[in-house]
Amino acid sequence: MEGGHYGLAIVAAAAKKHVVVVKMFIDRDAVTKEQAGKATEWVKEMIDSGDDRSDELQEILAMLSSVVESGADTQFYGLSSKSLE
């Protein structure tokens, strides 16, 4: 599976204010630190652009930041992200 798909899915969920969907990706360990980092950048850009949903975006940003800052190697449904490269 191409790693970028989850990053785009998170941004799409963020753009539609689907906090629950973003949380699902993170709770299932389906997001790598790299993907969360890219999605974090995109969410920050949405906030900086004056998006009127900043409360939801701030919540999503906090979730993504927790993935980026975690010390654990994020996995895809039990498979190490390194094994998928």
C-alpha positions, 0 to 999 in steps of 0.5 A, a space after each residue: 500500500 502506498 503510504 501517501 494515501 493515508 496522509 491524503 485521507 487524513 487531510 480530506 477528513 480534516 477538511 470536512 471536519 471529520 474529527 472522528 475519522 482522523 481519530 480512527 486512523 490514529 487509534 488503529 495505528 494506521 498512520 506513520 509519523 511521516 504521514 502525520 507530519 505531512 498532514 500536520 503541515 497541511 492542517 496548519 496551512 488550512 488554519 493559517 489561511 483563516 479557515 472558519 473551522 479552526 476549533 475542529 482543525 486545532 483538535 485534529 492538529 493536536 491528534 496528529 502532533 501526538 503521532 509525530 511526537 510519539 517515540 513508537 514506530 507507527 504500524 499499519 494494522 499490525 505490520 511494521 511500516 518498515 516492512 511495507 517499504 
